[in-house]
Amino acid sequence: MRTSVLRSAIVLGLLVGAVQATEVTVKNDSLTDFSSGAIQAGFAANEKGAVWLDSPCNGTVVAVQVFWRSLFGGAAQSIENAIEIFDNGSFPVPGVLLETIGGPLMTDGVLNEFRFLDDQNTIPLAVPVSAGQRFVVSFQFANSPSGSGPSLVTDANGCQAGRNGIFADPPSAWFSSCALGVSGDFVIRAVIDCPAVPTSANLAVQKLASASTYTPGQPIGYTITASNAGPAAANAVTVLDLFPADLSNVQWTCAGQGGAVCPLASGNGNITQSVNLPQGGSLVYSATATVVPTASNPISNTAQVVVPAGLTDPDSGNNLSTVVVPLGTDTLFENGFE
């Protein structure tokens, strides 16, 4: 590799087309429209500049973007050698080759985007990746850049260790570009198609009493069902049931359905639990209590589910459930008068 590197500061305009909502661009560089960068013109034919990127999701790499710039702009288009996608490997050496875009046609002054493996645009780029997977995108020169470019560009915010590499020829070996004195991150990016993640969950709670009336001093039962109709899973849902003063000695058990798991199988007193509810899952609480001997008014009790941060509920009207149990009429004659 030639050791001379052109570091002239330039003002860059990144021409990027609109992408679908599920597509995520992953990058190391900090370059934005009209920010400053440096042209790296010290490459020779057959050499490569590469970046190590991390996937944010279980998805598919569907495009690669490379910023290509000359010092003065307006350079003729050039056909370069290849863009390659590798597995992580052991930095600075990439791993197994996953895909190759041969003969990319580079245009000066724009963020060149490639979505196909062939120049007829019939074979789409599609490299599966998993969430957190590190992979490598490299650009290989077919022509040695002149002193004024065009060539690869780096940002002006410093070179991140373990994220930028260069294949030098000779000696036909990989090196950290930071260790070779390149002061920024290569503007080489990947576009990953991430499946849309639903952020809406229809949470609901239903409370039922075991009897239509109560008798003072006698037991009464309740069933509280917290459920999630989806489409998203709901984690950290708060289930609340604050029992009124007319009820004493409250005991409850919990059973999970549809993949939901109870944090506790049983408890006493108020129900105040943070629970995870998968789509279609529910938790059923069975509670028993004793009505205090002095009770005389209708006993009202409300159960509630609280939607966690980050989720929306399309139907908040079923997040509360109240049951009212009146005093039984037979208790009016318990004092012996008729």
C-alpha positions in Angstrom: 0.0 0.0 0.0 1.2 3.5 -0.8 1.8 5.5 2.4 0.6 8.9 1.1 -2.9 9.8 2.2 -4.7 12.9 1.0 -6.4 14.4 4.0 -7.9 17.6 2.5 -11.1 18.6 4.4 -14.1 18.8 2.1 -17.7 19.7 2.4 -19.9 16.7 1.5 -23.4 16.4 0.3 -24.8 12.9 0.9 -27.4 12.1 -1.7 -29.5 9.3 -0.2 -32.8 8.1 -1.4 -35.8 7.3 0.8 -35.9 3.8 2.3 -38.7 1.7 3.7 -39.7 2.1 7.3 -38.3 -1.3 8.2 -34.9 -0.6 6.8 -32.1 0.4 9.2 -28.8 1.9 8.0 -25.9 0.7 10.2 -22.6 2.6 10.1 -19.5 3.6 12.1 -19.1 7.1 10.5 -20.7 10.3 11.7 -20.9 12.0 8.3 -24.0 14.0 7.6 -25.1 16.4 4.9 -22.5 19.1 4.3 -20.2 17.9 7.1 -16.4 17.6 6.8 -14.5 14.5 5.9 -11.2 13.4 4.3 -10.5 11.7 1.0 -8.3 8.7 1.5 -6.3 8.6 -1.7 -3.4 6.4 -0.5 -4.9 3.2 -1.8 -3.5 1.1 -4.7 -5.3 -1.2 -7.1 -6.5 -4.4 -5.5 -6.4 -3.0 -2.0 -9.4 -2.7 0.2 -11.0 -0.5 2.9 -13.4 -2.2 5.2 -15.7 -1.6 8.2 -16.9 -3.9 11.0 -20.7 -3.3 11.6 -23.3 -4.7 14.1 -26.8 -5.8 13.1 -29.6 -4.3 15.2 -32.0 -7.1 14.5 -32.6 -10.6 13.0 -32.9 -9.4 9.4 -31.3 -9.2 6.0 -28.6 -7.0 4.5 -30.3 -5.7 1.4 -28.0 -2.8 0.4 -24.4 -1.4 0.8 -23.6 2.3 0.6 -20.1 3.7 -0.2 -19.3 7.4 -0.3 -17.0 8.2 -3.2 -15.5 11.6 -3.6 -12.7 13.4 -5.5 -11.1 16.6 -4.2 -12.6 18.9 -6.9 -15.7 16.8 -7.8 -17.0 15.9 -11.2 -14.7 13.0 -11.9 -15.8 10.4 -14.4 -17.5 7.3 -13.3 -15.3 4.3 -12.6 -15.8 0.6 -12.4 -14.0 -0.8 -9.3 -13.2 -4.3 -8.4 -15.8 -5.5 -5.8 -17.8 -4.9 -2.7 -17.6 -7.9 -0.3 -19.5 -8.9 2.8 -17.7 -11.2 5.3 -18.5 -12.8 8.6 -16.8 -11.1 11.6 -13.6 -13.1 11.7 -10.8 -12.0 14.0 -10.1 -8.3 13.6 -8.4 -7.0 11.5 -8.9 -10.2 9.4 -12.5 -10.8 8.2 -14.1 -14.2 8.4 -15.9 -16.3 5.8 -16.9 -14.5 2.6 -20.8 -14.2 2.5 -21.5 -12.3 -0.7 -19.8 -10.3 -3.4 -21.0 -7.4 -5.6 -18.7 -7.5 -8.6 -17.6 -4.4 -10.6 -19.4 -1.6 -8.7 -19.9 1.5 -10.9 -18.8 4.5 -8.7 -20.2 8.0 -9.1 -18.2 10.9 -7.7 -19.7 13.0 -5.0 -22.6 10.8 -3.9 -23.3 8.0 -1.5 -23.4 5.1 -4.0 -25.9 2.5 -3.0 -25.9 -1.1 -4.3 -28.9 -3.5 -4.0 -28.1 -6.1 -6.6 -25.3 -8.5 -7.3 -25.4 -8.0 -11.1 -25.4 -5.0 -13.4 -28.8 -6.0 -14.8 -30.3 -5.5 -11.4 -32.0 -8.9 -11.4 -30.3 -10.7 -8.4 -31.0 -8.8 -5.2 -28.4 -8.6 -2.4 -29.7 -10.7 0.6 -27.4 -11.7 3.4 -29.2 -12.9 6.6 -27.9 -11.5 9.9 -28.9 -12.0 13.5 -29.3 -9.4 16.2 -25.9 -8.3 17.5 -24.0 -10.1 14.8 -20.9 -8.4 13.7 -20.1 -8.5 10.0 -17.6 -6.8 7.6 -18.2 -4.8 4.5 -15.2 -4.1 2.3 -14.6 -2.1 -0.9 -11.8 -3.3 -3.3 -10.2 -0.9 -5.7 -9.6 -1.8 -9.4 -7.8 1.5 -10.0 -5.2 3.4 -8.0 -6.7 6.7 -7.0 -4.9 9.8 -8.3 -3.6 12.4 -5.9 -6.9 14.2 -6.0 -9.2 11.1 -5.9 -11.9 10.0 -6.2 -11.5 7.5 -3.4 -13.1 6.3 -0.2 -13.9 9.0 2.4 -13.6 9.0 6.2 -15.3 11.2 8.7 -13.4 13.7 10.8 -14.3 12.4 14.3 -11.4 10.0 14.8 -10.9 6.3 14.0 -12.7 3.8 16.1 -10.5 0.9 17.2 -11.7 -2.5 15.9 -14.0 -1.0 13.4 -11.9 -0.1 10.3 -9.5 -2.2 8.4 -7.3 -2.0 5.3 -6.1 -4.8 3.0 -2.7 -3.8 1.8 -1.0 -5.3 -1.3 1.8 -5.8 -0.9 2.2 -7.5 1.5 -1.4 -9.0 0.8 -2.4 -8.7 4.5 -5.0 -7.0 6.6 -4.3 -4.2 9.1 -6.1 -1.9 11.4 -6.5 1.4 9.5 -6.3 3.3 12.8 -2.8 1.7 13.3 -1.8 2.8 9.8 -2.6 6.4 10.6 -6.1 6.8 9.0 -7.8 9.3 11.3 -11.5 8.6 10.7 -14.1 5.9 10.1 -14.7 4.8 6.5 -18.1 5.9 5.1 -19.1 2.4 4.2 -22.6 1.4 5.4 -25.0 -1.4 5.2 -28.8 -1.3 5.0 -30.6 -4.0 6.9 -34.2 -5.0 6.4 -35.5 -5.5 10.0 -38.9 -7.0 10.5 -41.4 -4.5 11.8 -41.9 -4.9 15.6 -45.4 -4.2 16.8 -45.7 -1.7 19.5 -49.4 -2.0 20.2 -50.9 -4.4 22.8 -54.6 -4.7 23.7 -54.4 -5.3 27.4 -57.5 -6.1 29.4 -58.7 -7.1 32.8 -61.9 -8.7 33.9 -63.1 -9.0 37.5 -66.0 -11.3 38.6 -67.5 -12.0 42.0 -68.5 -15.5 43.2 -71.8 -14.3 44.5 -74.4 -11.6 43.6 -74.8 -10.5 47.2 -72.7 -10.7 50.4 -73.4 -11.6 54.0 -71.4 -9.8 56.7 -68.9 -12.0 58.4 -69.0 -14.6 55.6 -66.4 -15.4 52.8 -66.6 -14.1 49.3 -64.6 -15.0 46.2 -63.3 -13.1 43.2 -61.6 -14.0 39.9 -59.3 -11.4 38.2 -58.1 -12.2 34.7 -55.4 -10.0 33.1 -54.9 -10.7 29.4 -53.1 -9.5 26.3 -54.7 -9.8 22.9 -51.6 -8.5 21.1 -50.3 -8.0 18.6 -47.1 -7.2 20.6 -45.9 -8.9 23.7 -46.3 -6.8 26.8 -43.6 -6.8 29.5 -43.6 -5.1 32.9 -47.4 -4.8 32.9 -48.7 -3.7 36.3 -51.7 -5.7 37.7 -53.4 -3.9 40.5 -56.3 -4.8 42.8 -56.5 -2.8 46.0 -59.2 -4.5 48.1 -61.6 -2.3 50.1 -61.7 -2.0 53.9 -64.9 -4.1 54.0 -62.8 -7.2 53.0 -60.4 -8.8 55.4 -58.0 -11.8 55.3 -57.6 -11.6 51.5 -55.8 -14.7 50.1 -55.1 -15.3 46.4 -53.5 -17.7 44.0 -52.3 -17.2 40.4 -52.3 -19.4 37.3 -50.8 -18.6 33.9 -52.3 -19.4 30.5 -51.1 -19.1 26.9 -47.4 -18.8 27.9 -47.8 -16.3 30.7 -46.0 -17.1 33.9 -47.1 -15.9 37.4 -44.4 -14.0 39.3 -45.8 -15.6 42.5 -48.1 -18.6 42.7 -49.9 -17.2 45.8 -50.1 -14.2 48.1 -52.2 -12.3 50.5 -53.6 -8.8 50.7 -53.6 -6.5 47.7 -52.5 -7.6 44.2 -49.7 -5.4 43.0 -47.5 -7.3 40.5 -45.3 -6.5 37.5 -46.0 -9.3 35.0 -45.1 -10.3 31.4 -47.9 -11.1 29.1 -47.1 -12.6 25.7 -49.6 -12.2 22.9 -52.5 -14.4 23.7 -51.4 -14.9 27.3 -53.3 -14.3 30.5 -53.0 -14.6 34.3 -55.9 -15.7 36.4 -56.0 -14.7 40.0 -58.4 -16.5 42.3 -59.0 -14.4 45.5 -61.0 -15.2 48.7 -61.8 -12.7 51.5 -64.0 -12.4 54.5 -66.5 -9.6 54.7 -66.2 -7.6 57.9 -69.2 -8.1 60.3 -70.0 -4.4 60.2 -70.3 -4.1 56.4 -73.7 -2.8 55.2 -73.0 -0.8 52.0 -72.4 -2.3 48.5 -68.8 -3.5 48.3 -67.1 -2.0 45.2 -63.8 -3.5 44.0 -61.7 -2.5 40.9 -58.9 -4.4 39.2 -56.6 -2.6 36.8 -53.8 -3.3 34.3 -51.3 -0.5 33.6 -49.8 -0.3 30.1 -46.0 -0.2 30.3 -43.9 2.5 28.7 -43.1 1.9 25.0 -46.4 0.3 24.3 -49.8 1.7 23.2 -53.1 0.2 23.9 -55.7 0.5 21.1 -58.6 0.0 23.6 -58.0 1.5 27.0 -61.6 1.1 28.0 -61.0 -2.5 29.1 -58.0 -1.7 31.4 -60.3 -1.3 34.4 -62.9 -3.7 35.7 -65.2 -3.0 38.7 -67.6 -5.4 40.4 -70.1 -4.2 43.0 -71.7 -6.7 45.4 -74.7 -5.4 47.5 -75.7 -6.6 50.9 -78.0 -9.7 50.8 -81.7 -9.1 51.6 -81.8 -12.0 54.0 -79.5 -10.3 56.5 -82.2 -7.7 57.2 -84.0 -10.2 59.5 -81.1 -11.6 61.3 -81.9 -9.6 64.5 -85.1 -11.6 65.0 -87.7 -9.0 64.0 -90.2 -9.8 61.2 
